[in-house]
Amino acid sequence: MLRGMFRAVLSLAAATAIVAAVAAPAAAAVGDRAYWELNEQGSPATAADSSGNGNNGTNYNITGTGEGYVFNGVSSRVIVPDSASLDPGSADFSYGATIMMDAPPETNDTDDIIRKGITSSAGGDYKLEIKNVNGSARARCVVKDAAKVVVAIQDTKNVADGLTHKINCAKTSIGVTITVDSRSRTKTVVKLGSVSNGNNLALGAKAEATAKTGFDWFTGTMLEAWVR
């Protein structure tokens, strides 16, 4: 817990020093099911969705810089109610975020960036998380379909370097591609089917009221997030 609080202090300082120099993220694009600009300031109550689908999120313990949200690693998250527009079914889809962090998750731990559902969710689930791999922060995309076929792919770049990184996960009928900045890697399978569940979507943690395995709190700054 103390380490998480220390990471939060570092992240807030980094956000103050760096975020002002970061170019503003792009606005919502054609095909967006949800696009959160995360540009509210102070202690915003709501993360506005500019896609037109009404997927606004409720904020908990968020610090808004006007360019992004600072997540404190112990209680910050955004909860977006379940909606049909966030459940792609058999369609190809992508999801991701632009983040900045300066320390990896705790050893043998992960930080959730965007997540809809958990391992036991009927109908499948999807998530983008940051995993501690030998002291390095690696982005990881995981998609599970309704038939419980799971595809997980992890990048090799350390994203806990105080710089901004745009991370995208893209699911097709035969696999998942992870893109970190300009580099992509793909993992293929014979078939990856429908993904749809009744869970809320969360930014920065799990969405559940209680979690047997923890909430996977994110420590860092999120500049934008999307589902397409």
C-alpha positions in Angstrom: 0.0 0.0 0.0 2.8 2.4 0.9 4.5 1.6 -2.4 1.3 2.3 -4.2 0.9 5.7 -2.5 4.5 6.6 -3.3 3.9 5.7 -7.0 0.8 7.9 -6.9 2.8 10.9 -5.6 5.4 10.3 -8.3 2.7 10.1 -11.0 1.0 13.3 -9.9 4.3 15.1 -9.9 5.1 13.7 -13.4 1.7 14.7 -14.7 2.2 18.3 -13.5 5.6 18.5 -15.1 5.0 16.7 -18.3 1.3 16.7 -19.3 1.3 20.4 -20.2 3.9 19.6 -23.0 1.9 16.7 -24.4 -0.1 17.3 -27.6 -3.8 17.0 -27.1 -5.2 13.6 -28.1 -7.4 13.3 -31.2 -11.1 13.8 -30.9 -13.6 11.0 -31.4 -13.3 9.2 -34.7 -15.9 7.5 -37.0 -16.6 4.1 -35.6 -16.0 5.0 -32.0 -18.4 3.2 -29.6 -17.0 5.3 -26.8 -14.3 7.9 -26.6 -13.3 9.5 -23.3 -11.2 12.6 -23.8 -10.5 12.8 -20.1 -9.9 16.5 -20.3 -12.0 17.6 -17.3 -10.2 19.5 -14.6 -10.1 19.4 -10.8 -12.2 16.6 -9.3 -14.6 15.8 -12.1 -17.7 13.7 -11.3 -18.1 12.5 -14.9 -15.9 11.2 -17.7 -17.7 12.5 -20.8 -18.1 10.2 -23.8 -17.9 12.2 -27.0 -18.8 9.4 -29.4 -22.5 10.2 -29.2 -23.4 6.8 -27.6 -23.8 8.2 -24.1 -21.2 6.0 -22.5 -20.4 8.5 -19.8 -18.4 7.3 -16.8 -18.7 8.0 -13.1 -15.4 9.1 -11.6 -14.0 8.0 -8.2 -11.1 9.8 -6.7 -9.9 11.2 -10.0 -7.6 14.2 -10.3 -8.2 16.0 -13.7 -5.4 18.1 -15.1 -7.3 19.3 -18.2 -5.2 17.0 -20.4 -5.7 13.7 -18.6 -6.8 11.9 -15.4 -4.3 11.1 -12.6 -5.1 7.7 -11.0 -3.7 7.3 -7.5 -3.2 3.5 -7.5 -5.4 2.8 -4.5 -8.9 4.1 -5.1 -9.1 5.9 -8.5 -11.3 4.5 -11.3 -14.0 5.4 -13.8 -17.1 3.2 -14.0 -19.1 3.1 -17.3 -22.5 1.3 -17.2 -22.9 -1.7 -19.4 -24.5 -0.9 -22.8 -25.0 -2.7 -26.1 -22.5 -0.3 -27.8 -19.7 -1.7 -25.5 -20.5 -5.3 -26.4 -19.2 -6.0 -29.9 -20.5 -9.5 -30.2 -19.0 -11.2 -33.3 -17.8 -7.9 -34.9 -14.1 -6.9 -35.1 -13.4 -4.2 -32.5 -10.5 -2.4 -30.8 -10.0 -0.6 -27.5 -7.2 1.2 -25.8 -5.8 4.2 -24.1 -2.9 6.7 -24.1 -1.1 6.6 -20.8 1.9 7.9 -18.9 3.5 6.1 -15.9 6.8 6.2 -14.2 6.9 3.0 -12.2 5.8 -0.6 -13.0 3.0 -2.3 -11.0 3.9 -4.2 -7.8 5.9 -7.4 -8.4 3.7 -10.2 -9.8 0.9 -7.7 -10.1 -1.0 -6.0 -13.0 -2.6 -2.5 -13.4 -5.9 -2.5 -15.4 -6.2 0.3 -17.9 -9.5 -0.6 -19.6 -11.6 -3.6 -18.7 -15.0 -5.0 -19.4 -15.8 -8.2 -17.5 -13.7 -10.7 -15.5 -12.5 -14.2 -16.1 -15.8 -15.7 -14.9 -18.0 -13.4 -17.0 -20.5 -15.2 -19.2 -20.2 -14.2 -22.8 -16.5 -13.3 -22.7 -14.5 -10.3 -21.6 -11.7 -8.0 -22.8 -9.0 -5.9 -21.1 -5.8 -3.9 -21.5 -3.5 -4.2 -18.5 0.1 -3.4 -17.6 2.1 -6.3 -16.2 5.2 -6.3 -14.1 7.7 -8.5 -15.9 11.1 -8.6 -14.1 10.7 -5.0 -13.0 9.5 -3.8 -16.5 6.0 -2.5 -17.2 4.6 -4.4 -20.3 1.3 -3.7 -22.0 -0.9 -6.8 -22.4 -4.2 -7.3 -24.3 -6.5 -10.2 -23.3 -9.7 -11.2 -25.1 -11.9 -14.2 -24.1 -14.9 -15.1 -26.3 -18.2 -16.8 -25.3 -16.8 -20.2 -26.0 -14.0 -19.4 -23.4 -11.3 -19.2 -26.1 -8.7 -16.8 -24.6 -6.1 -14.9 -26.6 -3.5 -12.9 -24.7 -0.6 -11.0 -26.2 2.1 -9.0 -24.5 4.4 -6.3 -25.8 8.1 -6.1 -24.9 8.4 -2.4 -24.4 8.8 -0.9 -21.0 6.1 1.8 -20.8 6.9 3.0 -17.2 9.4 5.6 -18.4 7.6 8.8 -17.7 6.7 9.3 -21.4 3.3 9.0 -23.1 2.4 5.7 -24.9 -0.6 5.0 -27.1 -1.7 1.4 -26.7 -4.4 -0.3 -28.8 -5.8 -3.8 -28.7 -7.6 -5.0 -31.8 -9.7 -8.2 -32.0 -10.6 -10.0 -35.2 -12.2 -13.4 -35.8 -8.7 -15.0 -35.8 -6.7 -13.2 -33.3 -5.6 -10.1 -31.3 -3.1 -7.4 -32.2 -1.4 -5.2 -29.7 0.0 -1.9 -30.9 2.3 0.2 -28.6 3.0 3.5 -30.2 4.0 2.6 -33.8 4.9 -1.1 -33.3 2.4 -4.0 -33.6 2.4 -7.7 -32.7 -0.3 -10.2 -33.5 -1.3 -13.6 -32.0 -3.6 -15.7 -34.1 -5.9 -18.6 -33.4 -8.2 -20.8 -35.5 -11.3 -18.9 -34.4 -12.2 -16.2 -31.9 -15.9 -15.7 -31.5 -18.4 -13.4 -29.9 -17.5 -11.2 -27.0 -20.5 -9.7 -25.0 -21.2 -9.6 -21.3 -23.5 -7.7 -18.8 -20.6 -6.2 -16.8 -19.8 -2.5 -16.4 -16.7 -1.2 -18.1 -13.9 0.3 -16.0 -10.9 2.6 -16.6 -8.0 2.2 -14.1 -9.3 -0.8 -12.2 -11.8 -3.6 -12.2 -15.5 -2.5 -12.1 -16.6 -5.0 -9.5 -17.9 -3.9 -6.1 -15.7 -6.5 -4.5 -12.8 -8.5 -5.9 -11.3 -11.7 -4.5 -8.1 -11.1 -6.3 -7.8 -7.4 -5.9 -8.9 -4.4 -8.0 -5.6 -4.0 -10.1 -5.5 -0.3 -9.5 -3.6 1.8 -12.1 -1.1 4.3 -10.9 -0.3 7.0 -13.5 -2.0 9.4 -15.9 -4.5 8.4 -18.6 -4.8 11.0 -21.5 -7.6 9.3 -23.5 -9.4 6.0 -23.8 -11.7 4.4 -26.4 -13.7 1.4 -27.7 -14.1 1.1 -31.5 
